[in-house]
Amino acid sequence: MQFDYRHFHIDCRARHADEGMYYARARITRVPQSGEHLRSHDSGDIDAFTNEADAISCARAWAMEWCDEVSKAVSKGTSKGTSKGTSK
């Protein structure tokens, strides 16, 4: 399953292992800004399931949460860089 979420492209997959389990995996690629190199993040095996649909659903939820966390961290870093003269 491939889809775009925020400014990321997500590819969710299920790796079928020899023992019959399906392992949830996600590859997340950040849409590059002007002049920026393409960056991606591979989740590795997230969790194991007895069926492929559950593994892909898990990968999707995990990837969206990961993107949300990265977006929050980036916006906090941006807002810190733009605040002026306030300290606590």
C-alpha positions in Angstrom: 0.0 0.0 0.0 1.4 3.3 -1.0 0.0 6.7 -0.1 1.0 10.3 0.7 0.6 11.7 4.2 1.6 15.3 5.1 4.8 15.9 3.2 5.8 12.2 3.2 5.3 9.3 0.8 4.7 6.0 2.6 5.1 2.5 1.3 3.6 -0.1 3.7 4.4 -3.8 3.2 4.1 -7.1 4.9 7.1 -9.4 4.9 6.1 -13.0 4.8 8.5 -15.1 6.8 9.3 -18.8 6.5 7.4 -19.6 9.7 4.2 -18.2 8.2 4.0 -14.9 10.0 3.6 -11.5 8.3 5.8 -8.7 9.5 4.7 -5.1 9.2 7.2 -2.8 7.5 7.1 0.8 6.3 9.4 2.9 4.1 8.9 6.6 4.5 10.3 9.1 2.1 10.2 12.8 2.7 9.2 14.9 -0.3 12.3 16.9 -0.9 12.3 20.7 -0.6 14.0 22.8 -3.3 17.7 21.8 -3.5 17.3 19.1 -0.9 18.3 15.4 -1.3 15.7 12.7 -1.1 15.6 11.2 2.4 14.0 8.0 3.5 13.4 5.9 6.7 13.0 2.2 6.8 11.1 0.9 9.8 12.4 -2.6 9.9 10.1 -5.3 11.3 7.5 -3.5 13.4 5.3 -6.4 14.6 4.2 -9.9 13.5 0.7 -11.0 12.4 -1.0 -14.1 11.2 -2.4 -12.3 8.1 -1.1 -9.8 5.6 -3.9 -7.3 6.0 -3.3 -6.8 9.7 0.4 -6.4 9.1 -0.2 -3.7 6.5 -2.7 -1.9 8.7 -0.2 -1.9 11.6 2.5 -0.5 9.2 0.2 2.2 8.1 -0.7 3.3 11.6 2.9 3.2 12.7 4.1 5.2 9.7 1.5 7.9 10.2 2.4 8.3 13.9 6.1 8.5 12.9 5.4 11.2 10.4 3.3 13.1 13.0 6.2 13.0 15.5 8.8 14.1 12.9 6.6 17.0 11.8 6.1 18.1 15.4 9.8 18.0 16.1 10.6 20.0 12.9 8.0 22.6 13.7 9.2 23.0 17.3 12.8 23.4 15.9 11.5 26.0 13.5 9.5 27.9 16.1 12.5 28.0 18.5 14.6 29.5 15.8 12.1 32.3 15.1 11.2 33.3 18.7 12.7 36.6 19.9 13.8 37.6 23.3 11.7 35.4 25.5 13.3 33.3 28.2 11.9 31.5 31.2 
